[in-house]
Structure formats: structure tokens, C-alpha cells
Amino acid sequence: MKEVKCEHCKKWTDGTVKECQHCGGVLNAKYLAEKEELEKVETVMKFPLIEIDEDDPILIKMGKYVIRAGQVVFFAIVTFVAYLAAGTVG
Ligand SMILES: [Zn+2]
């Protein structure tokens, strides 16, 4: 059993469960929030797609969809090239 110190009641508790056995407080809440935030940032960095506004005129919307399709193709190519480069270097 991995013991961790509860950040809420400062008692040692089972670190393999999500909640403190003594006070019921969520363990590693800060760590989990940070991890979630990191994952969000990573997703955005991978696909910084153009925003399509619901209020945009139909022509602007169509134009943005075309740009978005181009972006998806572009990122697919970049990812593929990066994958190839990583393969040859490694
Ligand atoms: Zn506790």
C-alpha cells in the first residue's frame, strides 16, 4: 500500500484511492487539475484550428470550413513528418 499524506487533514492515508480515508477529501486534487490543464494545452497545440462563429455570415463560415480542412490536412502532414523524423533519428 502506498501511503500519502492527506493535504486536507494532514493524516497518512492510502494513496491508491482517490479520497482520504479519514476526512474524505480528494487526494492529489492539485496534481489532477494540473494534469487536466496540461492535456487541454496539448490538445490545443496539436490542433490550433480556426474558430467558427455561429454568428458568422454563411460565406465566412464556408471559407472557415475550407481553412479548417486545410489545417487538418496540414497538421496530419506535420505529424507524419515528425513521426518519420523521430523514426530516423531514434
Ligand atoms: Zn484527510
PDB file of the backbone (N, CA, C, O) and the ligand in Angstrom, with CONECT records:
HET     ZN  A 101       1
ATOM      1  N   MET A   1       0.852  -1.208   0.000  1.00  0.00           N
ATOM      2  CA  MET A   1       0.000   0.000   0.000  1.00  0.00           C
ATOM      3  C   MET A   1       0.882   1.250   0.000  1.00  0.00           C
ATOM      4  O   MET A   1       1.801   1.373   0.809  1.00  0.00           O
ATOM      5  N   LYS A   2       0.595   2.154  -0.896  1.00  0.00           N
ATOM      6  CA  LYS A   2       1.342   3.405  -0.995  1.00  0.00           C
ATOM      7  C   LYS A   2       0.646   4.454  -0.133  1.00  0.00           C
ATOM      8  O   LYS A   2      -0.499   4.828  -0.386  1.00  0.00           O
ATOM      9  N   GLU A   3       1.353   4.914   0.878  1.00  0.00           N
ATOM     10  CA  GLU A   3       0.736   5.901   1.762  1.00  0.00           C
ATOM     11  C   GLU A   3       1.078   7.320   1.327  1.00  0.00           C
ATOM     12  O   GLU A   3       2.217   7.620   0.970  1.00  0.00           O
ATOM     13  N   VAL A   4       0.086   8.173   1.362  1.00  0.00           N
ATOM     14  CA  VAL A   4       0.323   9.594   1.067  1.00  0.00           C
ATOM     15  C   VAL A   4      -0.256  10.424   2.203  1.00  0.00           C
ATOM     16  O   VAL A   4      -1.166   9.993   2.911  1.00  0.00           O
ATOM     17  N   LYS A   5       0.284  11.606   2.359  1.00  0.00           N
ATOM     18  CA  LYS A   5      -0.206  12.493   3.401  1.00  0.00           C
ATOM     19  C   LYS A   5      -1.359  13.315   2.832  1.00  0.00           C
ATOM     20  O   LYS A   5      -1.221  13.983   1.808  1.00  0.00           O
ATOM     21  N   CYS A   6      -2.495  13.250   3.518  1.00  0.00           N
ATOM     22  CA  CYS A   6      -3.668  13.995   3.069  1.00  0.00           C
ATOM     23  C   CYS A   6      -3.401  15.493   3.230  1.00  0.00           C
ATOM     24  O   CYS A   6      -2.962  15.950   4.285  1.00  0.00           O
ATOM     25  N   GLU A   7      -3.675  16.244   2.163  1.00  0.00           N
ATOM     26  CA  GLU A   7      -3.425  17.697   2.224  1.00  0.00           C
ATOM     27  C   GLU A   7      -4.529  18.432   2.981  1.00  0.00           C
ATOM     28  O   GLU A   7      -4.406  19.623   3.267  1.00  0.00           O
ATOM     29  N   HIS A   8      -5.603  17.720   3.304  1.00  0.00           N
ATOM     30  CA  HIS A   8      -6.720  18.361   3.997  1.00  0.00           C
ATOM     31  C   HIS A   8      -6.611  18.190   5.515  1.00  0.00           C
ATOM     32  O   HIS A   8      -6.702  19.164   6.263  1.00  0.00           O
ATOM     33  N   CYS A   9      -6.412  16.919   5.972  1.00  0.00           N
ATOM     34  CA  CYS A   9      -6.365  16.667   7.414  1.00  0.00           C
ATOM     35  C   CYS A   9      -4.954  16.329   7.890  1.00  0.00           C
ATOM     36  O   CYS A   9      -4.734  16.138   9.086  1.00  0.00           O
ATOM     37  N   LYS A  10      -3.989  16.254   6.953  1.00  0.00           N
ATOM     38  CA  LYS A  10      -2.578  16.006   7.276  1.00  0.00           C
ATOM     39  C   LYS A  10      -2.321  14.628   7.867  1.00  0.00           C
ATOM     40  O   LYS A  10      -1.278  14.409   8.483  1.00  0.00           O
ATOM     41  N   LYS A  11      -3.245  13.704   7.694  1.00  0.00           N
ATOM     42  CA  LYS A  11      -3.027  12.344   8.184  1.00  0.00           C
ATOM     43  C   LYS A  11      -2.554  11.477   7.032  1.00  0.00           C
ATOM     44  O   LYS A  11      -2.820  11.775   5.867  1.00  0.00           O
ATOM     45  N   TRP A  12      -1.845  10.391   7.367  1.00  0.00           N
ATOM     46  CA  TRP A  12      -1.401   9.464   6.333  1.00  0.00           C
ATOM     47  C   TRP A  12      -2.561   8.565   5.946  1.00  0.00           C
ATOM     48  O   TRP A  12      -3.286   8.049   6.798  1.00  0.00           O
ATOM     49  N   THR A  13      -2.719   8.388   4.636  1.00  0.00           N
ATOM     50  CA  THR A  13      -3.841   7.590   4.152  1.00  0.00           C
ATOM     51  C   THR A  13      -3.427   6.790   2.922  1.00  0.00           C
ATOM     52  O   THR A  13      -2.354   7.012   2.361  1.00  0.00           O
ATOM     53  N   ASP A  14      -4.265   5.877   2.516  1.00  0.00           N
ATOM     54  CA  ASP A  14      -3.998   5.025   1.355  1.00  0.00           C
ATOM     55  C   ASP A  14      -3.936   5.873   0.085  1.00  0.00           C
ATOM     56  O   ASP A  14      -4.923   6.506  -0.292  1.00  0.00           O
ATOM     57  N   GLY A  15      -2.777   5.884  -0.572  1.00  0.00           N
ATOM     58  CA  GLY A  15      -2.588   6.716  -1.756  1.00  0.00           C
ATOM     59  C   GLY A  15      -3.116   6.094  -3.031  1.00  0.00           C
ATOM     60  O   GLY A  15      -3.097   6.730  -4.084  1.00  0.00           O
ATOM     61  N   THR A  16      -3.593   4.849  -2.952  1.00  0.00           N
ATOM     62  CA  THR A  16      -4.082   4.201  -4.163  1.00  0.00           C
ATOM     63  C   THR A  16      -5.550   4.503  -4.428  1.00  0.00           C
ATOM     64  O   THR A  16      -6.083   4.152  -5.480  1.00  0.00           O
ATOM     65  N   VAL A  17      -6.203   5.157  -3.466  1.00  0.00           N
ATOM     66  CA  VAL A  17      -7.597   5.552  -3.673  1.00  0.00           C
ATOM     67  C   VAL A  17      -7.670   7.064  -3.878  1.00  0.00           C
ATOM     68  O   VAL A  17      -6.723   7.787  -3.572  1.00  0.00           O
ATOM     69  N   LYS A  18      -8.798   7.528  -4.394  1.00  0.00           N
ATOM     70  CA  LYS A  18      -8.927   8.938  -4.759  1.00  0.00           C
ATOM     71  C   LYS A  18      -9.234   9.825  -3.565  1.00  0.00           C
ATOM     72  O   LYS A  18      -8.917  11.015  -3.558  1.00  0.00           O
ATOM     73  N   GLU A  19      -9.870   9.218  -2.534  1.00  0.00           N
ATOM     74  CA  GLU A  19     -10.295  10.031  -1.400  1.00  0.00           C
ATOM     75  C   GLU A  19      -9.635   9.600  -0.100  1.00  0.00           C
ATOM     76  O   GLU A  19      -9.340   8.422   0.104  1.00  0.00           O
ATOM     77  N   CYS A  20      -9.408  10.570   0.771  1.00  0.00           N
ATOM     78  CA  CYS A  20      -8.801  10.337   2.078  1.00  0.00           C
ATOM     79  C   CYS A  20      -9.710   9.445   2.928  1.00  0.00           C
ATOM     80  O   CYS A  20     -10.926   9.630   2.978  1.00  0.00           O
ATOM     81  N   GLN A  21      -9.080   8.474   3.594  1.00  0.00           N
ATOM     82  CA  GLN A  21      -9.860   7.557   4.428  1.00  0.00           C
ATOM     83  C   GLN A  21     -10.342   8.229   5.710  1.00  0.00           C
ATOM     84  O   GLN A  21     -11.278   7.752   6.352  1.00  0.00           O
ATOM     85  N   HIS A  22      -9.704   9.331   6.079  1.00  0.00           N
ATOM     86  CA  HIS A  22     -10.033   9.988   7.343  1.00  0.00           C
ATOM     87  C   HIS A  22     -11.064  11.111   7.171  1.00  0.00           C
ATOM     88  O   HIS A  22     -12.044  11.182   7.914  1.00  0.00           O
ATOM     89  N   CYS A  23     -10.834  11.986   6.185  1.00  0.00           N
ATOM     90  CA  CYS A  23     -11.726  13.141   6.054  1.00  0.00           C
ATOM     91  C   CYS A  23     -12.533  13.124   4.756  1.00  0.00           C
ATOM     92  O   CYS A  23     -13.431  13.946   4.576  1.00  0.00           O
ATOM     93  N   GLY A  24     -12.220  12.190   3.849  1.00  0.00           N
ATOM     94  CA  GLY A  24     -12.979  12.101   2.600  1.00  0.00           C
ATOM     95  C   GLY A  24     -12.578  13.131   1.563  1.00  0.00           C
ATOM     96  O   GLY A  24     -13.195  13.238   0.503  1.00  0.00           O
ATOM     97  N   GLY A  25     -11.524  13.898   1.883  1.00  0.00           N
ATOM     98  CA  GLY A  25     -11.040  14.911   0.948  1.00  0.00           C
ATOM     99  C   GLY A  25     -10.400  14.277  -0.270  1.00  0.00           C
ATOM    100  O   GLY A  25      -9.839  13.185  -0.173  1.00  0.00           O
ATOM    101  N   VAL A  26     -10.472  14.936  -1.410  1.00  0.00           N
ATOM    102  CA  VAL A  26      -9.899  14.410  -2.643  1.00  0.00           C
ATOM    103  C   VAL A  26      -8.376  14.510  -2.570  1.00  0.00           C
ATOM    104  O   VAL A  26      -7.825  15.580  -2.314  1.00  0.00           O
ATOM    105  N   LEU A  27      -7.710  13.385  -2.798  1.00  0.00           N
ATOM    106  CA  LEU A  27      -6.249  13.357  -2.779  1.00  0.00           C
ATOM    107  C   LEU A  27      -5.698  13.792  -4.133  1.00  0.00           C
ATOM    108  O   LEU A  27      -6.310  13.552  -5.174  1.00  0.00           O
ATOM    109  N   ASN A  28      -4.545  14.428  -4.101  1.00  0.00           N
ATOM    110  CA  ASN A  28      -3.862  14.857  -5.321  1.00  0.00           C
ATOM    111  C   ASN A  28      -4.733  15.733  -6.214  1.00  0.00           C
ATOM    112  O   ASN A  28      -4.600  15.696  -7.437  1.00  0.00           O
ATOM    113  N   ALA A  29      -5.619  16.518  -5.614  1.00  0.00           N
ATOM    114  CA  ALA A  29      -6.525  17.356  -6.387  1.00  0.00           C
ATOM    115  C   ALA A  29      -5.741  18.326  -7.267  1.00  0.00           C
ATOM    116  O   ALA A  29      -6.091  18.554  -8.425  1.00  0.00           O
ATOM    117  N   LYS A  30      -4.681  18.889  -6.703  1.00  0.00           N
ATOM    118  CA  LYS A  30      -3.871  19.862  -7.427  1.00  0.00           C
ATOM    119  C   LYS A  30      -3.169  19.188  -8.606  1.00  0.00           C
ATOM    120  O   LYS A  30      -3.123  19.718  -9.716  1.00  0.00           O
ATOM    121  N   TYR A  31      -2.631  18.014  -8.331  1.00  0.00           N
ATOM    122  CA  TYR A  31      -1.933  17.262  -9.367  1.00  0.00           C
ATOM    123  C   TYR A  31      -2.885  16.909 -10.512  1.00  0.00           C
ATOM    124  O   TYR A  31      -2.538  17.037 -11.686  1.00  0.00           O
ATOM    125  N   LEU A  32      -4.080  16.466 -10.153  1.00  0.00           N
ATOM    126  CA  LEU A  32      -5.065  16.079 -11.164  1.00  0.00           C
ATOM    127  C   LEU A  32      -5.480  17.282 -12.007  1.00  0.00           C
ATOM    128  O   LEU A  32      -5.625  17.180 -13.225  1.00  0.00           O
ATOM    129  N   ALA A  33      -5.670  18.424 -11.342  1.00  0.00           N
ATOM    130  CA  ALA A  33      -6.072  19.635 -12.054  1.00  0.00           C
ATOM    131  C   ALA A  33      -4.982  20.064 -13.026  1.00  0.00           C
ATOM    132  O   ALA A  33      -5.257  20.472 -14.154  1.00  0.00           O
ATOM    133  N   GLU A  34      -3.723  19.962 -12.559  1.00  0.00           N
ATOM    134  CA  GLU A  34      -2.592  20.332 -13.417  1.00  0.00           C
ATOM    135  C   GLU A  34      -2.492  19.416 -14.619  1.00  0.00           C
ATOM    136  O   GLU A  34      -2.237  19.856 -15.740  1.00  0.00           O
ATOM    137  N   LYS A  35      -2.696  18.129 -14.364  1.00  0.00           N
ATOM    138  CA  LYS A  35      -2.617  17.148 -15.429  1.00  0.00           C
ATOM    139  C   LYS A  35      -3.695  17.417 -16.474  1.00  0.00           C
ATOM    140  O   LYS A  35      -3.442  17.345 -17.677  1.00  0.00           O
ATOM    141  N   GLU A  36      -4.890  17.724 -16.003  1.00  0.00           N
ATOM    142  CA  GLU A  36      -6.006  18.017 -16.887  1.00  0.00           C
ATOM    143  C   GLU A  36      -5.694  19.248 -17.747  1.00  0.00           C
ATOM    144  O   GLU A  36      -5.955  19.279 -18.950  1.00  0.00           O
ATOM    145  N   GLU A  37      -5.124  20.261 -17.078  1.00  0.00           N
ATOM    146  CA  GLU A  37      -4.779  21.505 -17.751  1.00  0.00           C
ATOM    147  C   GLU A  37      -3.737  21.237 -18.840  1.00  0.00           C
ATOM    148  O   GLU A  37      -3.832  21.765 -19.948  1.00  0.00           O
ATOM    149  N   LEU A  38      -2.746  20.412 -18.507  1.00  0.00           N
ATOM    150  CA  LEU A  38      -1.690  20.057 -19.456  1.00  0.00           C
ATOM    151  C   LEU A  38      -2.265  19.358 -20.679  1.00  0.00           C
ATOM    152  O   LEU A  38      -1.895  19.658 -21.814  1.00  0.00           O
ATOM    153  N   GLU A  39      -3.167  18.429 -20.433  1.00  0.00           N
ATOM    154  CA  GLU A  39      -3.770  17.688 -21.529  1.00  0.00           C
ATOM    155  C   GLU A  39      -4.559  18.608 -22.441  1.00  0.00           C
ATOM    156  O   GLU A  39      -4.563  18.439 -23.660  1.00  0.00           O
ATOM    157  N   LYS A  40      -5.229  19.586 -21.840  1.00  0.00           N
ATOM    158  CA  LYS A  40      -6.003  20.559 -22.605  1.00  0.00           C
ATOM    159  C   LYS A  40      -5.069  21.347 -23.509  1.00  0.00           C
ATOM    160  O   LYS A  40      -5.335  21.510 -24.700  1.00  0.00           O
ATOM    161  N   VAL A  41      -3.964  21.841 -22.931  1.00  0.00           N
ATOM    162  CA  VAL A  41      -2.994  22.633 -23.684  1.00  0.00           C
ATOM    163  C   VAL A  41      -2.425  21.810 -24.826  1.00  0.00           C
ATOM    164  O   VAL A  41      -2.268  22.309 -25.940  1.00  0.00           O
ATOM    165  N   GLU A  42      -2.113  20.544 -24.549  1.00  0.00           N
ATOM    166  CA  GLU A  42      -1.564  19.681 -25.584  1.00  0.00           C
ATOM    167  C   GLU A  42      -2.526  19.513 -26.742  1.00  0.00           C
ATOM    168  O   GLU A  42      -2.112  19.535 -27.901  1.00  0.00           O
ATOM    169  N   THR A  43      -3.788  19.349 -26.448  1.00  0.00           N
ATOM    170  CA  THR A  43      -4.790  19.183 -27.490  1.00  0.00           C
ATOM    171  C   THR A  43      -4.869  20.433 -28.348  1.00  0.00           C
ATOM    172  O   THR A  43      -4.970  20.349 -29.572  1.00  0.00           O
ATOM    173  N   VAL A  44      -4.825  21.586 -27.709  1.00  0.00           N
ATOM    174  CA  VAL A  44      -4.899  22.849 -28.432  1.00  0.00           C
ATOM    175  C   VAL A  44      -3.651  23.035 -29.298  1.00  0.00           C
ATOM    176  O   VAL A  44      -3.741  23.505 -30.432  1.00  0.00           O
ATOM    177  N   MET A  45      -2.487  22.663 -28.756  1.00  0.00           N
ATOM    178  CA  MET A  45      -1.243  22.811 -29.510  1.00  0.00           C
ATOM    179  C   MET A  45      -1.221  21.906 -30.727  1.00  0.00           C
ATOM    180  O   MET A  45      -0.660  22.263 -31.763  1.00  0.00           O
ATOM    181  N   LYS A  46      -1.824  20.751 -30.606  1.00  0.00           N
ATOM    182  CA  LYS A  46      -1.852  19.815 -31.724  1.00  0.00           C
ATOM    183  C   LYS A  46      -2.790  20.294 -32.816  1.00  0.00           C
ATOM    184  O   LYS A  46      -2.493  20.157 -34.003  1.00  0.00           O
ATOM    185  N   PHE A  47      -3.918  20.855 -32.418  1.00  0.00           N
ATOM    186  CA  PHE A  47      -4.914  21.283 -33.392  1.00  0.00           C
ATOM    187  C   PHE A  47      -5.400  22.708 -33.132  1.00  0.00           C
ATOM    188  O   PHE A  47      -6.521  22.918 -32.670  1.00  0.00           O
ATOM    189  N   PRO A  48      -4.531  23.696 -33.439  1.00  0.00           N
ATOM    190  CA  PRO A  48      -4.989  25.083 -33.254  1.00  0.00           C
ATOM    191  C   PRO A  48      -5.881  25.491 -34.413  1.00  0.00           C
ATOM    192  O   PRO A  48      -5.507  26.325 -35.237  1.00  0.00           O
ATOM    193  N   LEU A  49      -7.052  24.898 -34.467  1.00  0.00           N
ATOM    194  CA  LEU A  49      -7.957  25.140 -35.582  1.00  0.00           C
ATOM    195  C   LEU A  49      -8.653  26.485 -35.450  1.00  0.00           C
ATOM    196  O   LEU A  49      -8.859  26.997 -34.350  1.00  0.00           O
ATOM    197  N   ILE A  50      -9.005  27.033 -36.586  1.00  0.00           N
ATOM    198  CA  ILE A  50      -9.699  28.309 -36.653  1.00  0.00           C
ATOM    199  C   ILE A  50     -11.076  28.172 -35.987  1.00  0.00           C
ATOM    200  O   ILE A  50     -11.749  27.148 -36.108  1.00  0.00           O
ATOM    201  N   GLU A  51     -11.460  29.222 -35.294  1.00  0.00           N
ATOM    202  CA  GLU A  51     -12.766  29.214 -34.619  1.00  0.00           C
ATOM    203  C   GLU A  51     -13.861  29.545 -35.626  1.00  0.00           C
ATOM    204  O   GLU A  51     -13.740  30.490 -36.404  1.00  0.00           O
ATOM    205  N   ILE A  52     -14.910  28.767 -35.601  1.00  0.00           N
ATOM    206  CA  ILE A  52     -16.051  29.077 -36.462  1.00  0.00           C
ATOM    207  C   ILE A  52     -17.174  29.622 -35.582  1.00  0.00           C
ATOM    208  O   ILE A  52     -17.712  28.932 -34.716  1.00  0.00           O
ATOM    209  N   ASP A  53     -17.504  30.882 -35.838  1.00  0.00           N
ATOM    210  CA  ASP A  53     -18.510  31.564 -35.032  1.00  0.00           C
ATOM    211  C   ASP A  53     -19.898  31.269 -35.582  1.00  0.00           C
ATOM    212  O   ASP A  53     -20.127  31.338 -36.790  1.00  0.00           O
ATOM    213  N   GLU A  54     -20.814  30.942 -34.690  1.00  0.00           N
ATOM    214  CA  GLU A  54     -22.184  30.646 -35.121  1.00  0.00           C
ATOM    215  C   GLU A  54     -22.838  31.859 -35.789  1.00  0.00           C
ATOM    216  O   GLU A  54     -23.748  31.709 -36.605  1.00  0.00           O
ATOM    217  N   ASP A  55     -22.367  33.063 -35.437  1.00  0.00           N
ATOM    218  CA  ASP A  55     -22.973  34.290 -35.964  1.00  0.00           C
ATOM    219  C   ASP A  55     -22.355  34.755 -37.280  1.00  0.00           C
ATOM    220  O   ASP A  55     -22.807  35.734 -37.873  1.00  0.00           O
ATOM    221  N   ASP A  56     -21.318  34.049 -37.734  1.00  0.00           N
ATOM    222  CA  ASP A  56     -20.673  34.445 -38.984  1.00  0.00           C
ATOM    223  C   ASP A  56     -21.634  34.301 -40.159  1.00  0.00           C
ATOM    224  O   ASP A  56     -22.474  33.402 -40.171  1.00  0.00           O
ATOM    225  N   PRO A  57     -21.509  35.202 -41.165  1.00  0.00           N
ATOM    226  CA  PRO A  57     -22.305  35.019 -42.396  1.00  0.00           C
ATOM    227  C   PRO A  57     -21.936  33.691 -43.053  1.00  0.00           C
ATOM    228  O   PRO A  57     -20.823  33.197 -42.875  1.00  0.00           O
ATOM    229  N   ILE A  58     -22.859  33.120 -43.804  1.00  0.00           N
ATOM    230  CA  ILE A  58     -22.677  31.779 -44.364  1.00  0.00           C
ATOM    231  C   ILE A  58     -21.403  31.677 -45.213  1.00  0.00           C
ATOM    232  O   ILE A  58     -20.719  30.654 -45.183  1.00  0.00           O
ATOM    233  N   LEU A  59     -21.083  32.744 -45.976  1.00  0.00           N
ATOM    234  CA  LEU A  59     -19.878  32.695 -46.824  1.00  0.00           C
ATOM    235  C   LEU A  59     -18.612  32.625 -45.977  1.00  0.00           C
ATOM    236  O   LEU A  59     -17.685  31.876 -46.286  1.00  0.00           O
ATOM    237  N   ILE A  60     -18.584  33.416 -44.904  1.00  0.00           N
ATOM    238  CA  ILE A  60     -17.427  33.398 -43.997  1.00  0.00           C
ATOM    239  C   ILE A  60     -17.297  32.012 -43.366  1.00  0.00           C
ATOM    240  O   ILE A  60     -16.201  31.464 -43.253  1.00  0.00           O
ATOM    241  N   LYS A  61     -18.432  31.464 -42.962  1.00  0.00           N
ATOM    242  CA  LYS A  61     -18.446  30.129 -42.355  1.00  0.00           C
ATOM    243  C   LYS A  61     -17.871  29.094 -43.309  1.00  0.00           C
ATOM    244  O   LYS A  61     -17.043  28.267 -42.927  1.00  0.00           O
ATOM    245  N   MET A  62     -18.329  29.154 -44.573  1.00  0.00           N
ATOM    246  CA  MET A  62     -17.849  28.195 -45.571  1.00  0.00           C
ATOM    247  C   MET A  62     -16.350  28.348 -45.776  1.00  0.00           C
ATOM    248  O   MET A  62     -15.611  27.367 -45.863  1.00  0.00           O
ATOM    249  N   GLY A  63     -15.917  29.619 -45.851  1.00  0.00           N
ATOM    250  CA  GLY A  63     -14.491  29.891 -46.007  1.00  0.00           C
ATOM    251  C   GLY A  63     -13.701  29.312 -44.854  1.00  0.00           C
ATOM    252  O   GLY A  63     -12.632  28.734 -45.050  1.00  0.00           O
ATOM    253  N   LYS A  64     -14.232  29.468 -43.639  1.00  0.00           N
ATOM    254  CA  LYS A  64     -13.542  28.959 -42.454  1.00  0.00           C
ATOM    255  C   LYS A  64     -13.494  27.434 -42.452  1.00  0.00           C
ATOM    256  O   LYS A  64     -12.514  26.837 -42.008  1.00  0.00           O
ATOM    257  N   TYR A  65     -14.564  26.806 -42.954  1.00  0.00           N
ATOM    258  CA  TYR A  65     -14.562  25.349 -43.029  1.00  0.00           C
ATOM    259  C   TYR A  65     -13.478  24.867 -43.993  1.00  0.00           C
ATOM    260  O   TYR A  65     -12.827  23.851 -43.747  1.00  0.00           O
ATOM    261  N   VAL A  66     -13.288  25.609 -45.100  1.00  0.00           N
ATOM    262  CA  VAL A  66     -12.246  25.255 -46.069  1.00  0.00           C
ATOM    263  C   VAL A  66     -10.875  25.390 -45.411  1.00  0.00           C
ATOM    264  O   VAL A  66     -10.022  24.511 -45.544  1.00  0.00           O
ATOM    265  N   ILE A  67     -10.669  26.519 -44.687  1.00  0.00           N
ATOM    266  CA  ILE A  67      -9.399  26.738 -43.994  1.00  0.00           C
ATOM    267  C   ILE A  67      -9.171  25.625 -42.974  1.00  0.00           C
ATOM    268  O   ILE A  67      -8.062  25.111 -42.830  1.00  0.00           O
ATOM    269  N   ARG A  68     -10.234  25.268 -42.277  1.00  0.00           N
ATOM    270  CA  ARG A  68     -10.135  24.245 -41.247  1.00  0.00           C
ATOM    271  C   ARG A  68      -9.731  22.898 -41.858  1.00  0.00           C
ATOM    272  O   ARG A  68      -8.897  22.178 -41.309  1.00  0.00           O
ATOM    273  N   ALA A  69     -10.337  22.575 -43.002  1.00  0.00           N
ATOM    274  CA  ALA A  69      -9.992  21.324 -43.687  1.00  0.00           C
ATOM    275  C   ALA A  69      -8.519  21.340 -44.073  1.00  0.00           C
ATOM    276  O   ALA A  69      -7.808  20.346 -43.930  1.00  0.00           O
ATOM    277  N   GLY A  70      -8.071  22.520 -44.575  1.00  0.00           N
ATOM    278  CA  GLY A  70      -6.667  22.678 -44.930  1.00  0.00           C
ATOM    279  C   GLY A  70      -5.771  22.490 -43.720  1.00  0.00           C
ATOM    280  O   GLY A  70      -4.718  21.857 -43.806  1.00  0.00           O
ATOM    281  N   GLN A  71      -6.197  23.043 -42.591  1.00  0.00           N
ATOM    282  CA  GLN A  71      -5.416  22.929 -41.356  1.00  0.00           C
ATOM    283  C   GLN A  71      -5.298  21.467 -40.926  1.00  0.00           C
ATOM    284  O   GLN A  71      -4.228  21.018 -40.516  1.00  0.00           O
ATOM    285  N   VAL A  72      -6.394  20.736 -41.021  1.00  0.00           N
ATOM    286  CA  VAL A  72      -6.387  19.327 -40.607  1.00  0.00           C
ATOM    287  C   VAL A  72      -5.394  18.551 -41.468  1.00  0.00           C
ATOM    288  O   VAL A  72      -4.611  17.749 -40.959  1.00  0.00           O
ATOM    289  N   VAL A  73      -5.437  18.802 -42.802  1.00  0.00           N
ATOM    290  CA  VAL A  73      -4.513  18.128 -43.714  1.00  0.00           C
ATOM    291  C   VAL A  73      -3.076  18.521 -43.368  1.00  0.00           C
ATOM    292  O   VAL A  73      -2.184  17.674 -43.313  1.00  0.00           O
ATOM    293  N   PHE A  74      -2.865  19.829 -43.134  1.00  0.00           N
ATOM    294  CA  PHE A  74      -1.543  20.343 -42.803  1.00  0.00           C
ATOM    295  C   PHE A  74      -1.000  19.673 -41.537  1.00  0.00           C
ATOM    296  O   PHE A  74       0.152  19.238 -41.502  1.00  0.00           O
ATOM    297  N   PHE A  75      -1.830  19.594 -40.508  1.00  0.00           N
ATOM    298  CA  PHE A  75      -1.364  19.007 -39.248  1.00  0.00           C
ATOM    299  C   PHE A  75      -1.130  17.504 -39.389  1.00  0.00           C
ATOM    300  O   PHE A  75      -0.254  16.934 -38.740  1.00  0.00           O
ATOM    301  N   ALA A  76      -1.924  16.880 -40.242  1.00  0.00           N
ATOM    302  CA  ALA A  76      -1.723  15.449 -40.483  1.00  0.00           C
ATOM    303  C   ALA A  76      -0.352  15.233 -41.113  1.00  0.00           C
ATOM    304  O   ALA A  76       0.368  14.305 -40.744  1.00  0.00           O
ATOM    305  N   ILE A  77       0.010  16.104 -42.074  1.00  0.00           N
ATOM    306  CA  ILE A  77       1.308  16.006 -42.750  1.00  0.00           C
ATOM    307  C   ILE A  77       2.433  16.280 -41.756  1.00  0.00           C
ATOM    308  O   ILE A  77       3.418  15.543 -41.704  1.00  0.00           O
ATOM    309  N   VAL A  78       2.279  17.358 -40.958  1.00  0.00           N
ATOM    310  CA  VAL A  78       3.298  17.718 -39.966  1.00  0.00           C
ATOM    311  C   VAL A  78       3.512  16.566 -38.981  1.00  0.00           C
ATOM    312  O   VAL A  78       4.646  16.208 -38.660  1.00  0.00           O
ATOM    313  N   THR A  79       2.417  16.003 -38.515  1.00  0.00           N
ATOM    314  CA  THR A  79       2.501  14.877 -37.569  1.00  0.00           C
ATOM    315  C   THR A  79       3.223  13.701 -38.215  1.00  0.00           C
ATOM    316  O   THR A  79       4.046  13.041 -37.581  1.00  0.00           O
ATOM    317  N   PHE A  80       2.908  13.447 -39.475  1.00  0.00           N
ATOM    318  CA  PHE A  80       3.505  12.331 -40.201  1.00  0.00           C
ATOM    319  C   PHE A  80       5.002  12.553 -40.373  1.00  0.00           C
ATOM    320  O   PHE A  80       5.804  11.648 -40.142  1.00  0.00           O
ATOM    321  N   VAL A  81       5.374  13.772 -40.782  1.00  0.00           N
ATOM    322  CA  VAL A  81       6.796  14.118 -40.978  1.00  0.00           C
ATOM    323  C   VAL A  81       7.542  14.008 -39.647  1.00  0.00           C
ATOM    324  O   VAL A  81       8.644  13.464 -39.586  1.00  0.00           O
ATOM    325  N   ALA A  82       6.923  14.533 -38.578  1.00  0.00           N
ATOM    326  CA  ALA A  82       7.536  14.463 -37.247  1.00  0.00           C
ATOM    327  C   ALA A  82       7.736  13.014 -36.827  1.00  0.00           C
ATOM    328  O   ALA A  82       8.745  12.663 -36.214  1.00  0.00           O
ATOM    329  N   TYR A  83       6.776  12.193 -37.161  1.00  0.00           N
ATOM    330  CA  TYR A  83       6.842  10.759 -36.854  1.00  0.00           C
ATOM    331  C   TYR A  83       8.003  10.115 -37.627  1.00  0.00           C
ATOM    332  O   TYR A  83       8.764   9.323 -37.071  1.00  0.00           O
ATOM    333  N   LEU A  84       8.125  10.460 -38.895  1.00  0.00           N
ATOM    334  CA  LEU A  84       9.207   9.928 -39.728  1.00  0.00           C
ATOM    335  C   LEU A  84      10.564  10.384 -39.200  1.00  0.00           C
ATOM    336  O   LEU A  84      11.501   9.594 -39.085  1.00  0.00           O
ATOM    337  N   ALA A  85      10.650  11.692 -38.879  1.00  0.00           N
ATOM    338  CA  ALA A  85      11.894  12.269 -38.374  1.00  0.00           C
ATOM    339  C   ALA A  85      12.293  11.582 -37.070  1.00  0.00           C
ATOM    340  O   ALA A  85      13.458  11.237 -36.874  1.00  0.00           O
ATOM    341  N   ALA A  86      11.330  11.388 -36.190  1.00  0.00           N
ATOM    342  CA  ALA A  86      11.600  10.715 -34.915  1.00  0.00           C
ATOM    343  C   ALA A  86      12.079   9.302 -35.156  1.00  0.00           C
ATOM    344  O   ALA A  86      12.939   8.795 -34.435  1.00  0.00           O
ATOM    345  N   GLY A  87      11.518   8.664 -36.177  1.00  0.00           N
ATOM    346  CA  GLY A  87      11.888   7.292 -36.504  1.00  0.00           C
ATOM    347  C   GLY A  87      13.312   7.187 -37.015  1.00  0.00           C
ATOM    348  O   GLY A  87      14.036   6.262 -36.647  1.00  0.00           O
ATOM    349  N   THR A  88      13.725   8.130 -37.863  1.00  0.00           N
ATOM    350  CA  THR A  88      15.066   8.077 -38.442  1.00  0.00           C
ATOM    351  C   THR A  88      16.122   8.481 -37.422  1.00  0.00           C
ATOM    352  O   THR A  88      17.222   7.929 -37.413  1.00  0.00           O
ATOM    353  N   VAL A  89      15.790   9.454 -36.550  1.00  0.00           N
ATOM    354  CA  VAL A  89      16.735   9.898 -35.533  1.00  0.00           C
ATOM    355  C   VAL A  89      16.915   8.820 -34.475  1.00  0.00           C
ATOM    356  O   VAL A  89      18.034   8.486 -34.086  1.00  0.00           O
ATOM    357  N   GLY A  90      15.777   8.279 -34.014  1.00  0.00           N
ATOM    358  CA  GLY A  90      15.820   7.287 -32.957  1.00  0.00           C
ATOM    359  C   GLY A  90      16.347   5.990 -33.513  1.00  0.00           C
ATOM    360  O   GLY A  90      16.467   5.008 -32.782  1.00  0.00           O
TER     361      GLY A  90
HETATM  362 ZN    ZN A 101      -7.836  13.695   5.009  1.00  0.00          ZN2+
END
